[in-house]
Each structure stands twice: as C-alpha cells, then as structure tokens.
Amino acid sequence: MMPQLNPNERIQVDTSDEDSQDGQSIFDSQSLIDSNLSFASSVRDYCYENGRRYHAYRHGQYPFPNDQEEQDRLLLLHHLYKLTLGGTGTAEWAFEMAEDFPNAEIIGTDLSPIQPSWAPPNCRFYIDDAESDWTFTPGEKFDYIHMRSMGGGIGDWPKLLKQAYQHLRPGGWIEVQEFEAAVASDDGTHALAPTMVEWIEKVNDAARRFGKPMNIASQVQSWMESGGFVNVTDDIYKCPVGGWAKDRQLKEIGRLGKVLVLKVVEPYSLALFTRVLGFTYQEAQSYLEKVRAEMMNTKCHLYFFFHFVYGQRPMETNGEAST
C-alpha cells in the first residue's frame, strides 16, 4: 500500500534525479473493445463538439467526453487508484469486482454504452442517469455501492447519496473515490506553474457556474454523515505529479500521475471553457498548451489529494436504525 501521508506531512524530494523521463509516455494502455451492447440506437447517436465525442442520452448534462481517448484516460485513472492503494469509468472496476467475487451480482450504470461487449456473467450494465430517480424498485437493495470521480458531473450530491442510502441494505457500505481539483507543493514550487494553478481555478469556476461543482472531494464525508451514514471515514492520500519523490513507490505513482494529468487537461476543459467561459476552440487550445508546457517543468514538485470516503447504513433494530 502506498504510504498514507497526513495532509500536513511533506513528501521528500529526490534531489539526485529531476526525472527527465517524465515527459515520455510510461504507460501504453490497450484500448478497450468498442461496445456492441444492444442499447437503443438513439443512445449511440453521439454528439461531437470541438473534435471530441460526447454522450447523446441527456445531452449536455455531463461536460466530459466519452470517446476512446477519454476511455483510455479513465483506464489510466483506474490503475492510478489501484497503485495508490497497492493494488467505473470504463467498466474495469466492475469487471475486476465480478471476477474477484463470482457469487456476487455486479450492476453498473452509465450515460453512454461504452463498455466492452464481453463481460463476466455476473456483471451487467444499464444506461441511466445517476442524478435522476433511480430505476431500481424500492425492494432492490445492495450490499455495496461504489462511486468514482463523479465530481463535475453531479449537481446535487446530497440527493445522490440519499438515493444510495435508500438502496443499501441495513449494514451495507458505500464508497466514494474522488480527487481534489487543486494542486499544491510543500516547497512552494507550484509558483513555477501559475497558468496551471489559474487553469484549475477556471475549471472550478466554470463547473460551479455549469451547476456541477468539480472540487467536492473534501465535502463528501460531511454529506455522508448528514445523510445518515455511520462509521464514515475519509482516507486521504497525496499523489505526486511527476517522478520527483524520493520514495520509490511514490515516484512510480507520480510518473503515472503526470501522464494522467496531462491527459485530463483537454477533456476537463473544452466543454466548460467554450460553453461557459466564452472561449473559442482556438483560444482554449492555446491556453491549454501553456498549461501542459508548465506541467513539463521538472522543477515543480506538485501533488494533489485522493479521497477514499466510505460509510455504512446503520443496522435496524425493531424498525429503528442502530449503529
């Protein structure tokens, strides 16, 4: 497991190696097979904007693309989460859970039918909007509900968590994995990347104005507790951006983290910058190129925080909740 650092604990910098290899691709992810799932053709009538593909079902509600490039990025994110913990985006999480727990039934939902055509027999997917009223019957209860990287795609988190609570069995668990949409440094080197810091502020501002805030990771615990969950825990991990950390495992995580952040700049920005902030496509790309250039500066010892928040629906005794 990756060293879990207190938010105030510093990451030691490897002064012997500024890691000039950061700019090279260190992870060659294999593209997942195009989905051939039998969903309605209207769901597959994707929309194209600024050269990227977006979902058709409830078009405009989710500001991030769903094309192959984005699926590859989500697969990278999946591996980064696993590295962080030592060990649903593109459905990889659901598939691995189905294989690890063959006697369990795994159900995934998404706005787009981008999952591979193959799946373990105990894993199913539905096209649905998590923000709408859930289509499961009141009697359908789950033992475990998992959400990951939904910041920027949800307008009403308390409502979402309330529905999760209602569909958990007493004693069941929920886990929400999110990263903070902010970067920091222990040594002040984030000052060497002013455009990148400004870019994150612009993304967060645009997401708020869009009605679906991005930087929500630090609020999930309080939302869960206010929603009635008990035994709520927020495990926080520092994730370096680049291979500058002295710790060997953090260095590996940082290298992958840098590739991921480079890949996230465009999909997290284009729709919000052009739809909300009034940028033209050319203006947005010019600005984002400056952001990526600053990220290549190996003198910047940046990191961001991962939050792994989990809680439990109380057990019920004589019709009343009990912890």
Buried (B, 14 or more C-beta within 10 A) or exposed (E): EBEEBEEEEEBEBBEEEBBEEBBEEEEEBEEBEEBEBEBEEEBBEBEEBBEBBBBBBBEEBBBBBBBBBBBBBBBBBBBBBEBBBEEBBBBBBBBBBBEEEEEEEBBBBBBBBBBBEEBBEBBBBEBBBBBEEBEBEEEEBBEBBBBBBBBBBBEEBEBBBBBBBEBBEEEBBBBBBBBBBBBBBBEEBBEBBEBBBBBBEBBBBBBBEBEBBBBBBBBBBEBBEEBBBBEBEBEBBBBBBBBBBEBEBBBBBBBBBBBBBBBBBBBBBBBBBBBBBEBEEEEBBEBBEBBBEBBEBBEBBBBBBBBBBBBBBBBEEEEEEEE
